[in-house]
Amino acid sequence: MLWLAALLFFQPASAVDGQSFKASDEEADRIWNDPNCERTANATEGIDWDVVRYQLLQIPFPESMAVIGPLIKRLENPLELDRAATHCVFGVVAVFFFFVKYLIESEQPHMGLASLYLSQLDAFSSGIHPHLLDRSDWLVKDSRLSALRRAMLGRLASQKAPDAEDPKRPRIFVYDLETPEVRELSQGASFCGKGQWGMEVHIHEWLLASSHLTRNADEADFFFVPAYSICMFEAGFFPMESLDAMYKQMLAGLPYFKRNRGRDHVFTFGSGLSANVFRSWRSEMPESIQLSPETWLFNDVVDMKEPCFNTWRDVAVPGYLHRHEILSLAQRAKPLEQRSRLAVFLGRIDSSRGPHPSQGGPDVRDAIRRLRDKGQIYVAQNLSFPEMHAVMGSAKFCFVPKGKSAWSLRFFEALFANCIPVILSDFWELPFESLVDVPSFVIKWPMELVGDVLMDYLESLSASTLQGYMDASKAWRCWYVYPPLLHEIPAESPDELHDVCPSLGEENAFEAIMRLLSAKMRQSWTMTRYFGPGDFDELVRRARESNSEAPQTKGSEENEASEAVAEGY
């Protein structure tokens, strides 16, 4: 096909971020009220998407590439793409979906081009709630988007040569979609992968393509349970009560959970709510490992007295910053001598961000408000990304106070703006503190002492001290980055992200999590194994066979069924 040959030399506009595509009122109206794009019928300008939808429904794939190829050529034009996305984003998603599918399923897959077009696909599909995709008459549903992502991950995994002599530890078994609740709780990967909680998706997908993955449960050090919990709640997939019931049912269906009391099972909880999205977690999975950015209490859970996070059991992880945001922050970071503001805080200073109701204590954001009223700090909210990044890049210090949560994405943004973070959150345990030299690039100040003393202290620090902190930040900050895996990967030219993080392949959030999990291998050799002298093994085997032939009660039947699942039958 000539159009494909031409496209192999085409570099789409710089990789895009789904957060850059905010729907206008007109686009929102079309998404909700005309998902099948029937309003474009008989269009005199642009693409008649009603006809395209009819053709895709009638012509099976891959024969439908005769329709899709010319459309891809048209959408090379940014103005045409913008018009198409405005009038029929579902059609754009469908065209990019089938083109990526074609690229990776060809006899000679074009993975570089597929990655770029998956980036385009993800930019648009991530802005559409999966339920809207599923209710439209287009062929591309959320389940097909997820399957495409899995296919790309499989291709990436197959390109990695496994080291048979020294397999990577820890070895991690990832539960797949055979458990219904896993399937339901890990839907909407494209949609849920954006924003500060997106690490729940990206950790899951990275594991599927990593050399830590094992398909053999018997050799696994850990078992990863995919669930995009906060997205399921915040985006309205399931209410809290349903999530609690689903998690309980999921745990009952995980074949390897009980054999070590869940202590080798790993769950992600990506928001300030942490494991409170599963309210029964303390009774159902108290020994399981949680990956979460939150290490303290969340204001909206007013009856909470103890944090979900346990330093010895869990791993504190960074929030998710998209590649687009990292590059924007780094590009707007000024040299120290050009930074005109002493300190800034970008965020809300209302009472909902005060102390936790069960704990009391200082209201650090109110203290920041008082500093603002005296003209000692610049405070703003509701800025655009470019405006926010420019403000942070022109300040010497960026305040990172406790809000509803102990943790804040502002910390990670400050690092890439090369603005020295001033942590004002007493009980936040920063991610990877055993791996990175936190005091070399972070100032942590007591919440109760936020006032003139703090500002005088910051004012007194020498330029050489500040430069030392800024240099150390550049040396350590990339450990908090989740490198893009499925998309945003240029086919030929070096990725700009590696200009900011030259050692990103070895120093990143995924690798840090693996290092910290390695230190938490707690599988008991004796708890689920049986041993003794003589013909012990044969005696136990015969006893089990005899027991299995005996009449069974309902409880023993259920136990046998669970054992059969554990053996993979």
MOPEBEL-V935751 format. One line per field, one symbol per residue. psi: psi as a letter, one per 30 degrees, with the letter a starting at -180 (. if undefined). burial: b if it has 16 or more other ideal C-beta (glycine too) atoms within 10 Angstrom, else e. Layout:
psi->???
burial->???
This chain:
psi->keeeeeffgkjllkklkfffikkleeeeeeeefhfghffgkhkfkakjfeeeeeeefeklkgffffeeeeeeeefejeeeeeeeeefieeeeeeeeefeeeeefgleikieeeeeefeeeeeeeffgkkeeeefflglfjleeeeeeeeeeeeeeeeffkjkjfeikkkkkkkkkagfjeeeeefglheeeffllfgffeeeeeeeefglgfkkfjffgkeljkjkkieeeeeeggekleeeeeeeeeeeeffjfgeffgggfgkkkkjgaffbfffifgeefehfflkkjkfkgalkefifgkfklekjefelkklllkkleeeeeeeefgjllefgjfkeklkjakglffgalkefeaakjefeeeeeeefggfkkkllhlleeeeeeeefglekjkilkbelelkffeeeeeffhkjkjkijegjjkkhffelieffgkkkkkefgjaeeeeeeeffkleeeeeeeeeeeefffffgkjkkefagjkeelkkfefeeifhfffjleeeeeeeeeefgjgkkffeglklllbheeeeeeeeeeeefflkkleeeeeeeeeeeeefg.
burial->eeebeebeeeebeebbbbeebebeeebeebbeebbbbeebeeeeeebbbbebbeebeeeeeeebbebbbebbbebeeeeebebbbebbbbbbbbbbbbbbbbbbeeeeebbebbbbbbbbbbbbbbbbbbebbeebebebebebbbebbbbbbebbeeeeeeeeeeeeebbbbbbeeebebbbbbbbbbbbbbbbbbbbbbbbbbbbbbbebbbeebeebbbbbbbbbbbbbbeeebbeeeebbebbbebbebbbbbebbebbbbbbbbbbbbbbbbbbebeebbeebbbbbbbbbbbbebeebeebbbeeeebbbbbbbbbbbbbbbbbebbeeeeebeeebbbbbebeeebbbbeeeeebbbbebbbebeeeebbbbeeeeebeebbbbbbbbbbbbbbbbbbbbbbbbbbbbbbbbbbbbbbbbbbbbbeeebebeebbbbbebeebeeebbeebeeeeeeebeebbebbbebbbbbbbbbbbbbbbeeeebbbeebbeebeebbbbbbbbebbeebeeeeeeeeeeeeeeeeeeeeeeeeeeeeeeeeeeeeeeeeeeeeeeeee
